[in-house]
């Protein structure tokens, strides 16, 4: 089948992109508002775009009413954010933070997560996350109806035991979760295989 983008409706394009560009890592972004309220939201339009220095990318849609989501507002207001990675043990909590909450709601509290002070940015890390990247806003661009946010990582926090002496990742201990289409996710199992 061929889908000419200019002749294909938005719902179909959404399903095609999310279902075919897989697996996608989940950037679990923690921010803080100007008023000091913590926010967490997961984004599967996320990846690394540079390694030296590390630069991470998240892409965030506006709300249905056209206003920016809390993550975008907080990043643009403060110039900082933390990208935490989702592991199997935190999967259910990640789903809670993906719900729409008003800006005054602290998602750490809602999901039963612990905000941990970052070393170099005001936004907190998720204490329970095995990997976190403290980022400073590098660039913001509007790409059609999405906010493209590039963040330069200033500090990478990795839980003890995830890396060996050669800085190779032990995926049996990391147990990271990736996003497929619809309600499907991919996880690492101890044998090193990926399972849906």
Secondary structure, 3 states (H helix, E strand, C coil): CCCCHHHCCHHHHHHHHHHHCCCEECEEEEEECCCCCEEEEEECCEEEEEECCEEEEEEEECCCCCCCCHHHHHHHHHCEEEEEECEHHHHHHHHHHCCCCCCCCCHHHHHCCCEECCCCCCCCEECCCCEEEEEEEEEEEEECCEEEEEEEEEEEEECCCCECCCCCECHHHHCEEEECCCCCEEEECCCCCEEC
